[in-house]
Amino acid sequence: MTDALGRKAGRLVAVDNLSFSLKQGETLGLVGESGCGKSTTGKLILQLLQPDAGQVFFSGEELTHLSPKQMRPYRRRMQMIFQDPFSSLNPRMTVGSILSEPLLIHRLAPVKQIRDRVIELLEKVGLTAEHEQRYPHEFSGGQRQRVGIARALAVEPQLIIADEPVSALDLSVQAQILNLLQGFQKEHDLSYLFIAHDLAVIEHVSDRIAVMYLGKIVELTSAEELYKNPRHPYTEALLNAVPTPDPSHPRPAALTGEIPSPINPPSGCYFHPRCPYADEICRQEEPHLCEIGNEHLVACHHAEQVGRYLLKR
């Protein structure tokens, strides 16, 4: 394959052979470093991107073959909270117009009741009626993210994909937004796919956690099990990188080697060039995601050895 200039071009596979399920009322954390395919996964689920192969099921319905008209009812039931609370809001629309739009599109309230519903949504996320006529640039980052959450909740969805919803916010505001999301989950029995690269945040909100590396899930288990008993070297490295407030705590050893290119990934296990446990089989054979007990799935040839370098938390 060559590009327009005659140069040899590689083929980028952003998400490869990904498979997981999400129960009603559950939060599945999806964690991994930048560029591993987390956001692409969320967009594929919502059909904002069309997969080259594979299937996406929602409440038993396969979505990838549906037309835009057929997808409209599912748009209401699946919503997204975006990472950047500024670019995800139309700068030329007031907050009132932004929140009215989904209600009008899906005909969820008579026109005379729209404004009351908008004010109700604002109050739910900790804003007030006076914010209705303001534009996005007049808000702080935390307030804009609250507007984004209100917009997602406006259509009363069953699934919310939260794509790094607090990564751009200050720590104090992060806690407020996370508590807000958890409160809505309990109130409405929502399911969350919570995408993040911060394991401290993921631990706080998740029931189960999936760890991604170069477009693949390498470990999937309950949050408690993952932090207590990681079985993939990449998960171990991520846990060792979580900051600690104790200055006497030993510094983690940084991963060696360069991050492989997703256009030209290494043979065998994608993580083997950076892995302290790697041997010849890792360089030759790709490990598959297998259950090692207690609904703990891991893709590693040496899962039973992992934990040797795990620092105490």
Residue pairs with C-beta under 8 A, 6 or more apart in sequence:
1 8
1 9
1 10
1 11
2 8
2 9
3 9
10 261
10 263
10 264
11 263
12 262
12 263
13 215
13 262
14 37
14 40
14 215
14 262
15 37
15 40
15 41
15 44
15 51
15 215
16 215
16 216
17 216
18 37
18 41
18 54
18 215
18 216
18 217
19 217
19 289
20 28
20 210
20 217
20 220
22 28
22 159
22 191
22 193
23 191
24 158
24 189
24 191
25 185
25 189
25 190
25 191
26 191
26 192
26 207
26 208
27 185
27 191
27 192
27 193
27 194
27 205
27 206
27 207
27 208
28 192
28 193
28 194
28 206
28 207
28 208
28 209
28 210
29 194
29 196
29 202
29 203
29 205
29 206
29 208
29 209
29 210
29 223
30 38
30 41
30 42
30 193
30 194
30 195
30 196
30 209
30 210
30 212
31 38
31 195
31 196
31 197
31 198
31 199
31 202
31 209
31 210
31 211
31 212
31 238
32 38
32 197
32 211
32 212
32 213
33 197
33 213
33 259
34 197
35 262
36 212
36 213
36 214
36 215
37 212
37 214
37 215
38 163
38 195
38 196
38 197
38 212
39 83
39 163
39 164
39 195
40 49
41 193
41 195
41 212
42 80
42 161
42 163
42 193
42 195
43 49
44 50
44 51
44 56
45 56
45 58
45 78
45 161
45 193
46 78
46 80
46 161
47 56
47 63
47 64
47 66
47 71
47 74
48 80
50 64
51 64
54 64
55 62
55 64
56 62
56 63
56 64
57 63
58 74
58 77
58 78
58 159
59 77
59 158
61 74
63 71
63 74
66 74
72 106
75 106
75 155
76 102
76 106
76 155
76 156
76 157
77 155
77 157
77 158
77 159
78 157
78 158
78 159
78 160
78 161
79 151
79 152
79 153
79 155
79 157
79 159
79 160
79 161
80 152
80 160
80 161
80 162
80 163
81 145
81 148
81 149
81 152
81 160
81 161
81 162
81 163
81 165
82 88
82 148
82 163
82 165
83 163
83 164
83 165
83 167
83 168
84 168
85 141
85 144
85 145
85 147
85 148
85 168
86 136
86 137
86 141
86 144
88 148
89 98
89 136
89 144
89 147
89 148
90 98
90 136
91 135
91 136
91 137
92 135
93 101
93 135
94 132
94 133
94 134
94 135
95 122
95 127
95 131
95 132
95 133
95 134
95 135
95 136
95 139
95 147
96 115
96 118
96 132
96 133
98 136
98 147
98 151
99 117
99 118
99 121
99 122
99 147
99 150
99 151
99 154
100 114
100 115
100 118
102 108
102 151
102 154
102 155
103 109
103 114
103 117
103 118
103 154
103 155
104 111
104 114
106 155
108 117
108 154
108 155
108 156
109 117
115 132
117 154
118 132
119 129
119 132
121 150
121 153
121 154
122 128
122 129
122 131
122 132
122 150
123 129
124 150
124 153
124 184
125 146
125 147
125 149
125 150
125 153
125 180
126 146
126 176
126 180
127 143
127 146
127 147
127 150
131 139
131 143
136 144
136 147
139 147
140 173
141 168
141 169
141 170
141 173
142 169
142 170
142 173
142 176
142 177
145 165
145 166
145 168
145 169
145 173
145 177
146 177
146 180
148 165
149 165
149 177
149 180
149 181
149 184
152 160
153 184
153 188
156 188
157 190
158 190
158 191
159 190
159 191
159 192
159 193
160 190
160 191
160 192
160 193
161 192
161 193
161 195
162 181
162 192
162 193
162 194
162 195
163 195
164 195
164 196
164 197
165 177
165 181
165 194
166 173
166 174
166 177
166 178
166 196
166 201
167 196
167 197
167 198
169 177
174 201
178 201
178 204
178 205
181 192
181 205
182 205
184 190
185 192
192 205
194 202
194 205
194 206
196 202
199 238
199 239
199 241
199 242
200 242
200 243
202 209
202 223
203 209
203 223
203 227
206 223
207 222
207 223
208 220
208 221
208 222
208 223
209 219
209 220
209 221
209 222
209 223
209 226
210 217
210 219
210 220
211 217
211 218
211 219
211 220
211 226
211 232
211 234
211 235
211 238
212 218
213 234
213 270
213 271
214 260
214 262
214 265
214 270
214 271
215 262
216 270
216 299
217 289
217 297
217 299
218 232
218 234
218 235
218 271
218 289
218 298
218 299
218 300
219 226
219 230
219 231
219 232
219 234
219 235
219 296
219 297
219 298
219 299
219 300
220 289
220 296
220 297
220 298
221 231
221 294
221 295
221 296
221 297
221 298
222 295
222 296
225 294
225 296
226 235
227 239
227 313
229 296
229 307
230 236
230 239
230 306
230 307
230 310
231 292
231 296
231 298
231 300
231 303
231 304
231 306
231 307
232 271
232 298
232 299
232 300
232 303
232 306
233 271
233 275
233 276
233 277
233 300
233 302
233 306
234 271
234 275
235 306
236 306
236 307
236 309
236 310
237 252
237 255
237 274
239 310
239 311
239 313
240 252
240 253
240 309
240 310
240 311
241 252
242 313
244 313
249 311
250 311
252 311
253 309
255 274
256 274
257 273
257 274
258 273
259 274
260 266
260 270
260 273
266 272
266 273
266 283
267 283
267 284
268 281
268 282
268 283
268 284
268 285
268 286
269 275
269 278
269 282
269 283
269 285
269 286
269 287
269 299
269 300
269 301
270 286
271 278
272 278
272 282
272 283
275 282
276 309
277 300
277 302
277 305
277 306
277 308
279 301
279 302
281 301
282 301
282 302
285 301
287 299
287 300
287 301
288 299
289 297
289 298
289 299
290 297
290 298
290 299
291 297
292 298
292 303
292 304
300 306
